[in-house]
Amino acid sequence: MNWRQSTFTLPLLIGLLSAIGLISALLGDGGWDAVAWLGLGLPAVLGCWPLLQRSEIRRP
């Protein structure tokens, strides 16, 4: 695997997941809402994960 592919793979997947979440939020209700929650919530959790890990390490 090329180093450029490995560098941009995770940000590309997070961006695609966010785009799917945004589009599904605009499309409708019901099942689309669940897709929107997952599509927008998972990237938010992934973005906050390093901050949560760092705060657990600092606790005595």
PDBQT receptor file of N, H, CA, C and O in Angstrom, charges set to zero:
ATOM      1  N   MET A   1       0.854  -1.181   0.000  1.00  0.00    +0.000 N 
ATOM      2  CA  MET A   1       0.000   0.000   0.000  1.00  0.00    +0.000 C 
ATOM      3  C   MET A   1       0.898   1.242   0.000  1.00  0.00    +0.000 C 
ATOM      4  O   MET A   1       1.889   1.318   0.726  1.00  0.00    +0.000 OA
ATOM      5  N   ASN A   2       0.530   2.173  -0.808  1.00  0.00    +0.000 N 
ATOM      6  H   ASN A   2      -0.275   2.110  -1.398  1.00  0.00    +0.000 HD
ATOM      7  CA  ASN A   2       1.262   3.427  -0.912  1.00  0.00    +0.000 C 
ATOM      8  C   ASN A   2       1.042   4.263   0.346  1.00  0.00    +0.000 C 
ATOM      9  O   ASN A   2      -0.042   4.216   0.928  1.00  0.00    +0.000 OA
ATOM     10  N   TRP A   3       2.049   5.030   0.781  1.00  0.00    +0.000 N 
ATOM     11  H   TRP A   3       2.930   5.068   0.308  1.00  0.00    +0.000 HD
ATOM     12  CA  TRP A   3       1.914   5.817   2.007  1.00  0.00    +0.000 C 
ATOM     13  C   TRP A   3       0.859   6.894   1.870  1.00  0.00    +0.000 C 
ATOM     14  O   TRP A   3       0.243   7.266   2.869  1.00  0.00    +0.000 OA
ATOM     15  N   ARG A   4       0.623   7.410   0.676  1.00  0.00    +0.000 N 
ATOM     16  H   ARG A   4       1.123   7.109  -0.136  1.00  0.00    +0.000 HD
ATOM     17  CA  ARG A   4      -0.424   8.414   0.499  1.00  0.00    +0.000 C 
ATOM     18  C   ARG A   4      -1.816   7.817   0.683  1.00  0.00    +0.000 C 
ATOM     19  O   ARG A   4      -2.709   8.470   1.223  1.00  0.00    +0.000 OA
ATOM     20  N   GLN A   5      -1.993   6.619   0.249  1.00  0.00    +0.000 N 
ATOM     21  H   GLN A   5      -1.267   6.088  -0.190  1.00  0.00    +0.000 HD
ATOM     22  CA  GLN A   5      -3.287   5.964   0.431  1.00  0.00    +0.000 C 
ATOM     23  C   GLN A   5      -3.569   5.720   1.904  1.00  0.00    +0.000 C 
ATOM     24  O   GLN A   5      -4.694   5.918   2.361  1.00  0.00    +0.000 OA
ATOM     25  N   SER A   6      -2.571   5.296   2.641  1.00  0.00    +0.000 N 
ATOM     26  H   SER A   6      -1.657   5.135   2.270  1.00  0.00    +0.000 HD
ATOM     27  CA  SER A   6      -2.795   5.021   4.058  1.00  0.00    +0.000 C 
ATOM     28  C   SER A   6      -2.999   6.320   4.847  1.00  0.00    +0.000 C 
ATOM     29  O   SER A   6      -3.676   6.312   5.876  1.00  0.00    +0.000 OA
ATOM     30  N   THR A   7      -2.423   7.434   4.380  1.00  0.00    +0.000 N 
ATOM     31  H   THR A   7      -1.874   7.441   3.545  1.00  0.00    +0.000 HD
ATOM     32  CA  THR A   7      -2.572   8.709   5.074  1.00  0.00    +0.000 C 
ATOM     33  C   THR A   7      -3.977   9.263   4.923  1.00  0.00    +0.000 C 
ATOM     34  O   THR A   7      -4.521   9.824   5.874  1.00  0.00    +0.000 OA
ATOM     35  N   PHE A   8      -4.565   9.120   3.765  1.00  0.00    +0.000 N 
ATOM     36  H   PHE A   8      -4.123   8.665   2.993  1.00  0.00    +0.000 HD
ATOM     37  CA  PHE A   8      -5.843   9.750   3.484  1.00  0.00    +0.000 C 
ATOM     38  C   PHE A   8      -7.036   8.815   3.580  1.00  0.00    +0.000 C 
ATOM     39  O   PHE A   8      -8.164   9.251   3.351  1.00  0.00    +0.000 OA
ATOM     40  N   THR A   9      -6.834   7.571   3.905  1.00  0.00    +0.000 N 
ATOM     41  H   THR A   9      -5.917   7.217   4.091  1.00  0.00    +0.000 HD
ATOM     42  CA  THR A   9      -7.933   6.608   3.946  1.00  0.00    +0.000 C 
ATOM     43  C   THR A   9      -8.924   6.921   5.065  1.00  0.00    +0.000 C 
ATOM     44  O   THR A   9     -10.125   7.015   4.814  1.00  0.00    +0.000 OA
ATOM     45  N   LEU A  10      -8.441   7.084   6.289  1.00  0.00    +0.000 N 
ATOM     46  H   LEU A  10      -7.465   7.008   6.493  1.00  0.00    +0.000 HD
ATOM     47  CA  LEU A  10      -9.343   7.324   7.420  1.00  0.00    +0.000 C 
ATOM     48  C   LEU A  10     -10.060   8.671   7.310  1.00  0.00    +0.000 C 
ATOM     49  O   LEU A  10     -11.271   8.712   7.529  1.00  0.00    +0.000 OA
ATOM     50  N   PRO A  11      -9.380   9.774   6.981  1.00  0.00    +0.000 N 
ATOM     51  CA  PRO A  11     -10.124  11.028   6.809  1.00  0.00    +0.000 C 
ATOM     52  C   PRO A  11     -11.160  10.964   5.683  1.00  0.00    +0.000 C 
ATOM     53  O   PRO A  11     -12.223  11.577   5.786  1.00  0.00    +0.000 OA
ATOM     54  N   LEU A  12     -10.861  10.234   4.624  1.00  0.00    +0.000 N 
ATOM     55  H   LEU A  12      -9.997   9.736   4.541  1.00  0.00    +0.000 HD
ATOM     56  CA  LEU A  12     -11.814  10.080   3.533  1.00  0.00    +0.000 C 
ATOM     57  C   LEU A  12     -13.050   9.306   3.995  1.00  0.00    +0.000 C 
ATOM     58  O   LEU A  12     -14.175   9.674   3.657  1.00  0.00    +0.000 OA
ATOM     59  N   LEU A  13     -12.848   8.251   4.756  1.00  0.00    +0.000 N 
ATOM     60  H   LEU A  13     -11.934   7.952   5.031  1.00  0.00    +0.000 HD
ATOM     61  CA  LEU A  13     -13.981   7.475   5.269  1.00  0.00    +0.000 C 
ATOM     62  C   LEU A  13     -14.826   8.300   6.238  1.00  0.00    +0.000 C 
ATOM     63  O   LEU A  13     -16.054   8.218   6.213  1.00  0.00    +0.000 OA
ATOM     64  N   ILE A  14     -14.179   9.091   7.090  1.00  0.00    +0.000 N 
ATOM     65  H   ILE A  14     -13.182   9.157   7.111  1.00  0.00    +0.000 HD
ATOM     66  CA  ILE A  14     -14.923   9.944   8.014  1.00  0.00    +0.000 C 
ATOM     67  C   ILE A  14     -15.720  10.997   7.251  1.00  0.00    +0.000 C 
ATOM     68  O   ILE A  14     -16.863  11.290   7.601  1.00  0.00    +0.000 OA
ATOM     69  N   GLY A  15     -15.119  11.563   6.211  1.00  0.00    +0.000 N 
ATOM     70  H   GLY A  15     -14.190  11.325   5.927  1.00  0.00    +0.000 HD
ATOM     71  CA  GLY A  15     -15.823  12.550   5.391  1.00  0.00    +0.000 C 
ATOM     72  C   GLY A  15     -17.006  11.949   4.656  1.00  0.00    +0.000 C 
ATOM     73  O   GLY A  15     -18.069  12.565   4.586  1.00  0.00    +0.000 OA
ATOM     74  N   LEU A  16     -16.839  10.759   4.108  1.00  0.00    +0.000 N 
ATOM     75  H   LEU A  16     -15.975  10.258   4.164  1.00  0.00    +0.000 HD
ATOM     76  CA  LEU A  16     -17.944  10.089   3.421  1.00  0.00    +0.000 C 
ATOM     77  C   LEU A  16     -19.068   9.737   4.393  1.00  0.00    +0.000 C 
ATOM     78  O   LEU A  16     -20.245   9.873   4.058  1.00  0.00    +0.000 OA
ATOM     79  N   LEU A  17     -18.712   9.291   5.585  1.00  0.00    +0.000 N 
ATOM     80  H   LEU A  17     -17.756   9.181   5.857  1.00  0.00    +0.000 HD
ATOM     81  CA  LEU A  17     -19.719   8.969   6.592  1.00  0.00    +0.000 C 
ATOM     82  C   LEU A  17     -20.500  10.216   6.993  1.00  0.00    +0.000 C 
ATOM     83  O   LEU A  17     -21.717  10.161   7.169  1.00  0.00    +0.000 OA
ATOM     84  N   SER A  18     -19.802  11.332   7.136  1.00  0.00    +0.000 N 
ATOM     85  H   SER A  18     -18.813  11.376   6.993  1.00  0.00    +0.000 HD
ATOM     86  CA  SER A  18     -20.472  12.591   7.463  1.00  0.00    +0.000 C 
ATOM     87  C   SER A  18     -21.396  13.038   6.334  1.00  0.00    +0.000 C 
ATOM     88  O   SER A  18     -22.511  13.494   6.586  1.00  0.00    +0.000 OA
ATOM     89  N   ALA A  19     -20.941  12.910   5.107  1.00  0.00    +0.000 N 
ATOM     90  H   ALA A  19     -20.035  12.539   4.903  1.00  0.00    +0.000 HD
ATOM     91  CA  ALA A  19     -21.770  13.297   3.963  1.00  0.00    +0.000 C 
ATOM     92  C   ALA A  19     -23.020  12.431   3.875  1.00  0.00    +0.000 C 
ATOM     93  O   ALA A  19     -24.106  12.936   3.591  1.00  0.00    +0.000 OA
ATOM     94  N   ILE A  20     -22.875  11.139   4.113  1.00  0.00    +0.000 N 
ATOM     95  H   ILE A  20     -21.992  10.729   4.343  1.00  0.00    +0.000 HD
ATOM     96  CA  ILE A  20     -24.032  10.244   4.101  1.00  0.00    +0.000 C 
ATOM     97  C   ILE A  20     -25.002  10.636   5.209  1.00  0.00    +0.000 C 
ATOM     98  O   ILE A  20     -26.216  10.625   5.004  1.00  0.00    +0.000 OA
ATOM     99  N   GLY A  21     -24.477  10.979   6.376  1.00  0.00    +0.000 N 
ATOM    100  H   GLY A  21     -23.491  10.988   6.543  1.00  0.00    +0.000 HD
ATOM    101  CA  GLY A  21     -25.337  11.404   7.478  1.00  0.00    +0.000 C 
ATOM    102  C   GLY A  21     -26.084  12.686   7.165  1.00  0.00    +0.000 C 
ATOM    103  O   GLY A  21     -27.271  12.805   7.470  1.00  0.00    +0.000 OA
ATOM    104  N   LEU A  22     -25.399  13.648   6.557  1.00  0.00    +0.000 N 
ATOM    105  H   LEU A  22     -24.435  13.552   6.309  1.00  0.00    +0.000 HD
ATOM    106  CA  LEU A  22     -26.053  14.912   6.213  1.00  0.00    +0.000 C 
ATOM    107  C   LEU A  22     -27.130  14.726   5.151  1.00  0.00    +0.000 C 
ATOM    108  O   LEU A  22     -28.218  15.293   5.257  1.00  0.00    +0.000 OA
ATOM    109  N   ILE A  23     -26.830  13.943   4.141  1.00  0.00    +0.000 N 
ATOM    110  H   ILE A  23     -25.946  13.483   4.055  1.00  0.00    +0.000 HD
ATOM    111  CA  ILE A  23     -27.805  13.718   3.067  1.00  0.00    +0.000 C 
ATOM    112  C   ILE A  23     -29.009  12.954   3.594  1.00  0.00    +0.000 C 
ATOM    113  O   ILE A  23     -30.146  13.279   3.251  1.00  0.00    +0.000 OA
ATOM    114  N   SER A  24     -28.776  11.949   4.419  1.00  0.00    +0.000 N 
ATOM    115  H   SER A  24     -27.852  11.685   4.698  1.00  0.00    +0.000 HD
ATOM    116  CA  SER A  24     -29.905  11.185   4.957  1.00  0.00    +0.000 C 
ATOM    117  C   SER A  24     -30.760  12.028   5.904  1.00  0.00    +0.000 C 
ATOM    118  O   SER A  24     -31.963  11.797   6.022  1.00  0.00    +0.000 OA
ATOM    119  N   ALA A  25     -30.145  13.004   6.581  1.00  0.00    +0.000 N 
ATOM    120  H   ALA A  25     -29.168  13.192   6.485  1.00  0.00    +0.000 HD
ATOM    121  CA  ALA A  25     -30.929  13.890   7.447  1.00  0.00    +0.000 C 
ATOM    122  C   ALA A  25     -31.868  14.766   6.624  1.00  0.00    +0.000 C 
ATOM    123  O   ALA A  25     -32.936  15.154   7.098  1.00  0.00    +0.000 OA
ATOM    124  N   LEU A  26     -31.477  15.070   5.417  1.00  0.00    +0.000 N 
ATOM    125  H   LEU A  26     -30.609  14.754   5.033  1.00  0.00    +0.000 HD
ATOM    126  CA  LEU A  26     -32.321  15.895   4.550  1.00  0.00    +0.000 C 
ATOM    127  C   LEU A  26     -33.386  15.093   3.813  1.00  0.00    +0.000 C 
ATOM    128  O   LEU A  26     -34.385  15.663   3.374  1.00  0.00    +0.000 OA
ATOM    129  N   LEU A  27     -33.197  13.794   3.669  1.00  0.00    +0.000 N 
ATOM    130  H   LEU A  27     -32.385  13.331   4.025  1.00  0.00    +0.000 HD
ATOM    131  CA  LEU A  27     -34.087  12.995   2.826  1.00  0.00    +0.000 C 
ATOM    132  C   LEU A  27     -35.426  12.662   3.469  1.00  0.00    +0.000 C 
ATOM    133  O   LEU A  27     -36.450  12.687   2.785  1.00  0.00    +0.000 OA
ATOM    134  N   GLY A  28     -35.450  12.358   4.736  1.00  0.00    +0.000 N 
ATOM    135  H   GLY A  28     -34.618  12.338   5.291  1.00  0.00    +0.000 HD
ATOM    136  CA  GLY A  28     -36.737  11.976   5.294  1.00  0.00    +0.000 C 
ATOM    137  C   GLY A  28     -36.676  11.599   6.744  1.00  0.00    +0.000 C 
ATOM    138  O   GLY A  28     -35.695  11.861   7.439  1.00  0.00    +0.000 OA
ATOM    139  N   ASP A  29     -37.759  10.970   7.195  1.00  0.00    +0.000 N 
ATOM    140  H   ASP A  29     -38.557  10.757   6.630  1.00  0.00    +0.000 HD
ATOM    141  CA  ASP A  29     -37.904  10.571   8.587  1.00  0.00    +0.000 C 
ATOM    142  C   ASP A  29     -37.843   9.057   8.705  1.00  0.00    +0.000 C 
ATOM    143  O   ASP A  29     -37.701   8.339   7.716  1.00  0.00    +0.000 OA
ATOM    144  N   GLY A  30     -37.954   8.598   9.939  1.00  0.00    +0.000 N 
ATOM    145  H   GLY A  30     -38.070   9.182  10.742  1.00  0.00    +0.000 HD
ATOM    146  CA  GLY A  30     -37.970   7.161  10.184  1.00  0.00    +0.000 C 
ATOM    147  C   GLY A  30     -36.580   6.568  10.130  1.00  0.00    +0.000 C 
ATOM    148  O   GLY A  30     -35.707   6.928  10.919  1.00  0.00    +0.000 OA
ATOM    149  N   GLY A  31     -36.381   5.658   9.194  1.00  0.00    +0.000 N 
ATOM    150  H   GLY A  31     -37.091   5.365   8.553  1.00  0.00    +0.000 HD
ATOM    151  CA  GLY A  31     -35.083   5.003   9.044  1.00  0.00    +0.000 C 
ATOM    152  C   GLY A  31     -33.976   5.963   8.646  1.00  0.00    +0.000 C 
ATOM    153  O   GLY A  31     -32.813   5.768   9.001  1.00  0.00    +0.000 OA
ATOM    154  N   TRP A  32     -34.343   6.992   7.913  1.00  0.00    +0.000 N 
ATOM    155  H   TRP A  32     -35.287   7.150   7.625  1.00  0.00    +0.000 HD
ATOM    156  CA  TRP A  32     -33.343   7.994   7.514  1.00  0.00    +0.000 C 
ATOM    157  C   TRP A  32     -32.776   8.711   8.737  1.00  0.00    +0.000 C 
ATOM    158  O   TRP A  32     -31.606   9.091   8.749  1.00  0.00    +0.000 OA
ATOM    159  N   ASP A  33     -33.596   8.892   9.754  1.00  0.00    +0.000 N 
ATOM    160  H   ASP A  33     -34.547   8.582   9.744  1.00  0.00    +0.000 HD
ATOM    161  CA  ASP A  33     -33.111   9.536  10.978  1.00  0.00    +0.000 C 
ATOM    162  C   ASP A  33     -32.046   8.687  11.672  1.00  0.00    +0.000 C 
ATOM    163  O   ASP A  33     -31.062   9.218  12.187  1.00  0.00    +0.000 OA
ATOM    164  N   ALA A  34     -32.243   7.392  11.683  1.00  0.00    +0.000 N 
ATOM    165  H   ALA A  34     -33.042   6.961  11.264  1.00  0.00    +0.000 HD
ATOM    166  CA  ALA A  34     -31.258   6.501  12.295  1.00  0.00    +0.000 C 
ATOM    167  C   ALA A  34     -29.934   6.543  11.536  1.00  0.00    +0.000 C 
ATOM    168  O   ALA A  34     -28.862   6.556  12.141  1.00  0.00    +0.000 OA
ATOM    169  N   VAL A  35     -30.019   6.565  10.209  1.00  0.00    +0.000 N 
ATOM    170  H   VAL A  35     -30.890   6.555   9.718  1.00  0.00    +0.000 HD
ATOM    171  CA  VAL A  35     -28.804   6.662   9.393  1.00  0.00    +0.000 C 
ATOM    172  C   VAL A  35     -28.112   7.999   9.640  1.00  0.00    +0.000 C 
ATOM    173  O   VAL A  35     -26.884   8.060   9.703  1.00  0.00    +0.000 OA
ATOM    174  N   ALA A  36     -28.893   9.066   9.780  1.00  0.00    +0.000 N 
ATOM    175  H   ALA A  36     -29.891   9.016   9.729  1.00  0.00    +0.000 HD
ATOM    176  CA  ALA A  36     -28.325  10.384  10.039  1.00  0.00    +0.000 C 
ATOM    177  C   ALA A  36     -27.633  10.421  11.399  1.00  0.00    +0.000 C 
ATOM    178  O   ALA A  36     -26.541  10.977  11.518  1.00  0.00    +0.000 OA
ATOM    179  N   TRP A  37     -28.249   9.842  12.418  1.00  0.00    +0.000 N 
ATOM    180  H   TRP A  37     -29.136   9.390  12.321  1.00  0.00    +0.000 HD
ATOM    181  CA  TRP A  37     -27.633   9.817  13.750  1.00  0.00    +0.000 C 
ATOM    182  C   TRP A  37     -26.313   9.063  13.721  1.00  0.00    +0.000 C 
ATOM    183  O   TRP A  37     -25.325   9.508  14.305  1.00  0.00    +0.000 OA
ATOM    184  N   LEU A  38     -26.295   7.929  13.047  1.00  0.00    +0.000 N 
ATOM    185  H   LEU A  38     -27.098   7.567  12.572  1.00  0.00    +0.000 HD
ATOM    186  CA  LEU A  38     -25.055   7.158  12.954  1.00  0.00    +0.000 C 
ATOM    187  C   LEU A  38     -24.011   7.881  12.107  1.00  0.00    +0.000 C 
ATOM    188  O   LEU A  38     -22.832   7.933  12.457  1.00  0.00    +0.000 OA
ATOM    189  N   GLY A  39     -24.474   8.441  10.981  1.00  0.00    +0.000 N 
ATOM    190  H   GLY A  39     -25.432   8.399  10.697  1.00  0.00    +0.000 HD
ATOM    191  CA  GLY A  39     -23.547   9.103  10.064  1.00  0.00    +0.000 C 
ATOM    192  C   GLY A  39     -22.936  10.363  10.629  1.00  0.00    +0.000 C 
ATOM    193  O   GLY A  39     -21.817  10.722  10.263  1.00  0.00    +0.000 OA
ATOM    194  N   LEU A  40     -23.646  11.046  11.513  1.00  0.00    +0.000 N 
ATOM    195  H   LEU A  40     -24.555  10.754  11.811  1.00  0.00    +0.000 HD
ATOM    196  CA  LEU A  40     -23.110  12.268  12.108  1.00  0.00    +0.000 C 
ATOM    197  C   LEU A  40     -22.544  12.038  13.509  1.00  0.00    +0.000 C 
ATOM    198  O   LEU A  40     -21.668  12.782  13.950  1.00  0.00    +0.000 OA
ATOM    199  N   GLY A  41     -23.026  11.032  14.202  1.00  0.00    +0.000 N 
ATOM    200  H   GLY A  41     -23.737  10.427  13.844  1.00  0.00    +0.000 HD
ATOM    201  CA  GLY A  41     -22.556  10.772  15.555  1.00  0.00    +0.000 C 
ATOM    202  C   GLY A  41     -21.229  10.037  15.603  1.00  0.00    +0.000 C 
ATOM    203  O   GLY A  41     -20.386  10.326  16.452  1.00  0.00    +0.000 OA
ATOM    204  N   LEU A  42     -21.042   9.093  14.701  1.00  0.00    +0.000 N 
ATOM    205  H   LEU A  42     -21.727   8.858  14.012  1.00  0.00    +0.000 HD
ATOM    206  CA  LEU A  42     -19.806   8.315  14.711  1.00  0.00    +0.000 C 
ATOM    207  C   LEU A  42     -18.569   9.169  14.423  1.00  0.00    +0.000 C 
ATOM    208  O   LEU A  42     -17.566   9.015  15.120  1.00  0.00    +0.000 OA
ATOM    209  N   PRO A  43     -18.595  10.061  13.431  1.00  0.00    +0.000 N 
ATOM    210  CA  PRO A  43     -17.426  10.934  13.254  1.00  0.00    +0.000 C 
ATOM    211  C   PRO A  43     -17.174  11.848  14.449  1.00  0.00    +0.000 C 
ATOM    212  O   PRO A  43     -16.023  12.160  14.754  1.00  0.00    +0.000 OA
ATOM    213  N   ALA A  44     -18.229  12.278  15.125  1.00  0.00    +0.000 N 
ATOM    214  H   ALA A  44     -19.164  12.024  14.878  1.00  0.00    +0.000 HD
ATOM    215  CA  ALA A  44     -18.047  13.111  16.316  1.00  0.00    +0.000 C 
ATOM    216  C   ALA A  44     -17.376  12.313  17.433  1.00  0.00    +0.000 C 
ATOM    217  O   ALA A  44     -16.498  12.830  18.124  1.00  0.00    +0.000 OA
ATOM    218  N   VAL A  45     -17.780  11.075  17.609  1.00  0.00    +0.000 N 
ATOM    219  H   VAL A  45     -18.494  10.655  17.048  1.00  0.00    +0.000 HD
ATOM    220  CA  VAL A  45     -17.159  10.224  18.623  1.00  0.00    +0.000 C 
ATOM    221  C   VAL A  45     -15.707   9.935  18.260  1.00  0.00    +0.000 C 
ATOM    222  O   VAL A  45     -14.831   9.965  19.125  1.00  0.00    +0.000 OA
ATOM    223  N   LEU A  46     -15.450   9.656  16.994  1.00  0.00    +0.000 N 
ATOM    224  H   LEU A  46     -16.162   9.631  16.291  1.00  0.00    +0.000 HD
ATOM    225  CA  LEU A  46     -14.081   9.402  16.562  1.00  0.00    +0.000 C 
ATOM    226  C   LEU A  46     -13.193  10.633  16.759  1.00  0.00    +0.000 C 
ATOM    227  O   LEU A  46     -12.012  10.496  17.077  1.00  0.00    +0.000 OA
ATOM    228  N   GLY A  47     -13.744  11.812  16.577  1.00  0.00    +0.000 N 
ATOM    229  H   GLY A  47     -14.703  11.923  16.319  1.00  0.00    +0.000 HD
ATOM    230  CA  GLY A  47     -12.974  13.034  16.776  1.00  0.00    +0.000 C 
ATOM    231  C   GLY A  47     -12.683  13.316  18.230  1.00  0.00    +0.000 C 
ATOM    232  O   GLY A  47     -11.642  13.889  18.551  1.00  0.00    +0.000 OA
ATOM    233  N   CYS A  48     -13.581  12.927  19.116  1.00  0.00    +0.000 N 
ATOM    234  H   CYS A  48     -14.426  12.461  18.855  1.00  0.00    +0.000 HD
ATOM    235  CA  CYS A  48     -13.398  13.168  20.552  1.00  0.00    +0.000 C 
ATOM    236  C   CYS A  48     -12.651  12.043  21.250  1.00  0.00    +0.000 C 
ATOM    237  O   CYS A  48     -12.219  12.214  22.390  1.00  0.00    +0.000 OA
ATOM    238  N   TRP A  49     -12.491  10.914  20.607  1.00  0.00    +0.000 N 
ATOM    239  H   TRP A  49     -12.843  10.775  19.681  1.00  0.00    +0.000 HD
ATOM    240  CA  TRP A  49     -11.874   9.753  21.225  1.00  0.00    +0.000 C 
ATOM    241  C   TRP A  49     -10.474  10.048  21.780  1.00  0.00    +0.000 C 
ATOM    242  O   TRP A  49     -10.206   9.676  22.923  1.00  0.00    +0.000 OA
ATOM    243  N   PRO A  50      -9.567  10.696  21.034  1.00  0.00    +0.000 N 
ATOM    244  CA  PRO A  50      -8.240  10.983  21.608  1.00  0.00    +0.000 C 
ATOM    245  C   PRO A  50      -8.310  11.886  22.838  1.00  0.00    +0.000 C 
ATOM    246  O   PRO A  50      -7.500  11.736  23.752  1.00  0.00    +0.000 OA
ATOM    247  N   LEU A  51      -9.250  12.809  22.878  1.00  0.00    +0.000 N 
ATOM    248  H   LEU A  51      -9.908  12.931  22.135  1.00  0.00    +0.000 HD
ATOM    249  CA  LEU A  51      -9.392  13.671  24.044  1.00  0.00    +0.000 C 
ATOM    250  C   LEU A  51      -9.853  12.879  25.260  1.00  0.00    +0.000 C 
ATOM    251  O   LEU A  51      -9.399  13.130  26.376  1.00  0.00    +0.000 OA
ATOM    252  N   LEU A  52     -10.743  11.936  25.049  1.00  0.00    +0.000 N 
ATOM    253  H   LEU A  52     -11.112  11.732  24.142  1.00  0.00    +0.000 HD
ATOM    254  CA  LEU A  52     -11.219  11.098  26.149  1.00  0.00    +0.000 C 
ATOM    255  C   LEU A  52     -10.108  10.182  26.655  1.00  0.00    +0.000 C 
ATOM    256  O   LEU A  52      -9.998   9.949  27.859  1.00  0.00    +0.000 OA
ATOM    257  N   GLN A  53      -9.297   9.669  25.759  1.00  0.00    +0.000 N 
ATOM    258  H   GLN A  53      -9.386   9.858  24.781  1.00  0.00    +0.000 HD
ATOM    259  CA  GLN A  53      -8.190   8.804  26.157  1.00  0.00    +0.000 C 
ATOM    260  C   GLN A  53      -7.160   9.579  26.959  1.00  0.00    +0.000 C 
ATOM    261  O   GLN A  53      -6.611   9.059  27.930  1.00  0.00    +0.000 OA
ATOM    262  N   ARG A  54      -6.892  10.818  26.564  1.00  0.00    +0.000 N 
ATOM    263  H   ARG A  54      -7.338  11.241  25.775  1.00  0.00    +0.000 HD
ATOM    264  CA  ARG A  54      -5.905  11.629  27.261  1.00  0.00    +0.000 C 
ATOM    265  C   ARG A  54      -6.382  11.985  28.667  1.00  0.00    +0.000 C 
ATOM    266  O   ARG A  54      -5.583  12.002  29.603  1.00  0.00    +0.000 OA
ATOM    267  N   SER A  55      -7.680  12.269  28.828  1.00  0.00    +0.000 N 
ATOM    268  H   SER A  55      -8.329  12.255  28.068  1.00  0.00    +0.000 HD
ATOM    269  CA  SER A  55      -8.173  12.635  30.154  1.00  0.00    +0.000 C 
ATOM    270  C   SER A  55      -8.164  11.438  31.101  1.00  0.00    +0.000 C 
ATOM    271  O   SER A  55      -8.013  11.621  32.309  1.00  0.00    +0.000 OA
ATOM    272  N   GLU A  56      -8.319  10.226  30.589  1.00  0.00    +0.000 N 
ATOM    273  H   GLU A  56      -8.442  10.077  29.607  1.00  0.00    +0.000 HD
ATOM    274  CA  GLU A  56      -8.269   9.034  31.437  1.00  0.00    +0.000 C 
ATOM    275  C   GLU A  56      -6.848   8.767  31.919  1.00  0.00    +0.000 C 
ATOM    276  O   GLU A  56      -6.651   8.262  33.025  1.00  0.00    +0.000 OA
ATOM    277  N   ILE A  57      -5.865   9.101  31.104  1.00  0.00    +0.000 N 
ATOM    278  H   ILE A  57      -6.024   9.512  30.206  1.00  0.00    +0.000 HD
ATOM    279  CA  ILE A  57      -4.472   8.863  31.477  1.00  0.00    +0.000 C 
ATOM    280  C   ILE A  57      -4.063   9.816  32.605  1.00  0.00    +0.000 C 
ATOM    281  O   ILE A  57      -3.306   9.412  33.488  1.00  0.00    +0.000 OA
ATOM    282  N   ARG A  58      -4.530  11.045  32.606  1.00  0.00    +0.000 N 
ATOM    283  H   ARG A  58      -5.145  11.373  31.889  1.00  0.00    +0.000 HD
ATOM    284  CA  ARG A  58      -4.136  12.055  33.584  1.00  0.00    +0.000 C 
ATOM    285  C   ARG A  58      -4.768  11.851  34.956  1.00  0.00    +0.000 C 
ATOM    286  O   ARG A  58      -4.268  12.388  35.945  1.00  0.00    +0.000 OA
ATOM    287  N   ARG A  59      -5.835  11.102  35.036  1.00  0.00    +0.000 N 
ATOM    288  H   ARG A  59      -6.240  10.666  34.233  1.00  0.00    +0.000 HD
ATOM    289  CA  ARG A  59      -6.504  10.895  36.326  1.00  0.00    +0.000 C 
ATOM    290  C   ARG A  59      -5.623  10.056  37.247  1.00  0.00    +0.000 C 
ATOM    291  O   ARG A  59      -5.033   9.072  36.801  1.00  0.00    +0.000 OA
ATOM    292  N   PRO A  60      -5.524  10.427  38.521  1.00  0.00    +0.000 N 
ATOM    293  CA  PRO A  60      -4.671   9.662  39.441  1.00  0.00    +0.000 C 
ATOM    294  C   PRO A  60      -5.297   8.367  39.881  1.00  0.00    +0.000 C 
ATOM    295  O   PRO A  60      -4.695   7.621  40.653  1.00  0.00    +0.000 OA
TER     296      PRO A  60
